Amino acid sequence: MNRNYDLAAYYYQERIAREKDNFSNWFDYAAFNLLIEDLARSEECLKECISINPNDLNGLLLFSVISTIQEKYEMAETFLERVIAQESENVIAWTLYAMLYEQKGQDLNADITLKKVTKMNQAQLNELMISMNIQPPQPETEDEATKKEEELVDDSKIHSESKSRNSKRGTITNPNKSKIDIGPKSKSPAIINPKIDEFGPTLKEREATTELAIKKSIYLRTACFLIKNNAFSWAEKFMAKELVNVNGGPSCQYHILLTKIKLAKNELEEAEKHCCEALSFDYQNYEAWILWAHIRYLAGEFRDAKERYERVLLFPELPTHHTHSIYIRLASIYLKEENYEESKKLFLYPCKNSPSCMSWLGVGICCYRLDQLEEAKNALAEANILNNKAPEVWAYLSLICLKTTKPLEAEQAYKYAIKLNLDNPELLEEIHMLQEQLGFGNPEF
C-alpha cells in the first residue's frame, strides 16, 4: 500500500520460511515479484509452487504467461494444456492460448481458438444469468454482428470526442447527462452529506452486476486474472483487444481495469483520466471512487483525497478488502491535520480486523498527541510485535519514556530509532528538544 517493497519482500520470505511446503506462499511471492518486474525470481517461485501442487490452476496459468512473455512458447503451451486437461472449459486458459498462437504468428489457430472460447464463455455467462434470474440474450445473426461491428467504429469516434470534452480534472458526466463537479476546491453538499438512498443497489447486487460485466468478455476476464496477479504489461494487451472487440468497447469495468493498471505503474494522470471515464458510465460505482481517492492521495492532493474517502465511507456497504487502505489513508490525512480524535478512531478499525504495524503506529501517535501515554505505549508495543524494525515506532517509544522519566529505556529506544535510519527530521528534532530539556535520553550527553 505504501510501496515499501523491501519490507514486503521480507514478509513474503518470512511466510515461506515458516511454511515452506505451502504452495500459496510461493504463488503470492511470485505475483509480488511480477509487481517489481523480477521475472526470473517469479519464475523460480512458480516452479516451487507447481512442484508442491502440480494441480494449482493459478500457478500453471501464471507460469504460462511468464513463459509467453519470455518467448518460451513450447513451455507456455505445455502448461496451458495441463490446465485444459484439468478444466476443459477454462476460459482464461483458452484466451491465453489464443494470444499464444498470435504471438507465434499462427493467426488461423488464434481465430479458431477465439471463436471456440467466445462460445464457451457465452454458455457460461448464460448459466450465470439464469442462476441470477436474468433472461440471457438471444444469439445474434451474422448480419446483426456485421452491423454491430460497423456501429462500434462510429461509437468509438463519438466516444473519443466526448472524452476530450468531459475528462477535465474533477468533472465527470453521468449517464443522465447531469454533471457532477468534484474539483480540487469542491465543497459540494452532495459529497459531504449525501443521502444513503442515492447510492442505489446493495453491495451484493453491485458485485453481481460487476461479475456479469466482466464475464461478458473473454478479454476482461483474462485481464482481471492478470491484474490480480500483477502481470500488468500483459493485461494491457488484452485490454487493447477488448477495445476493438465487436461485442466489447469502452465500459465502466474496462476503464476501472485500466485505472488499476496505470495506478500500478504510477502513471497517475492517465489513471485519473480512466477513473473519470469509469464514473461517466456509473457515477455511483464505489470502486471507481476508491481508486480516485487513492490517485489523489498518491499525488499528494490530500484535501481532494479526504473528500473522496469520506464520500466512499458513506456508501452503506463496502467489501472488506477495500476498507483497510481507506481507513489507513484517511486516518493519516486527519493526523496531518492534527485531528487526533478522528484519526485514532479510523486507525482502530483496521487494528481490529486486519492489524498491521502501520495501523498500531497510527493509534500510538494519536494517543501520544492526546497525552494518553499509557494507551500510546500499549499501541506502540503492538506495532513493535508486528514489525520491530520500524524506526518511527522506536522514536515514539523514546518520547514516551522521556515523558514518563525512564532514562535507560528512552536512550535504548532512541538508539534503535537512529540505527534503523529514522527519516523524519521534525520527529528527530522533537526528540532532541525533549532530551535537552530533561537532560537525559541521549547517549551523547
Buried (B, 14 or more C-beta within 10 A) or exposed (E): EEEEEEBBBEBBEEBBEEEEEBBBBBBBBBBBBBBEEBEEBBBBBBBBBBEBBEEBBBBBBBBBBBBBBEEBBEBBBBBBBBBBEBEEEBBBBBBBBBBBBBBBEBEEBBEEBBEBBBEBBBEBBBEBBEEEEEEEEEEEEEEEEEEEEEEBEEEBEEBEEBBEEBBEEBBBBBEEEEEBEBEEEBEBEEBEEBEEEEBEEEBEEBBBBBBBBBBBBBBBBBBBBBBEBBBBEBBBBBBEBBBEBBBBBBBBBBBBBBBBBBBBEEEBEBBBBBBBBBBBBBBBBBBBBBBBBBBBBBBEBBEBBBBBBBBBBBBEEBEEEBBBBBBBBBBBBBBEEEBBEBBBBBBBBBBEEBBBBBBBBBBBBBBBBBEBBEBBBBBBEBBBEBBEEBBBBBBBBBBBBBBEEBBEBBBBBBBBBBEBEBEEEEBBEBBBEBBEEBEBBBEEE
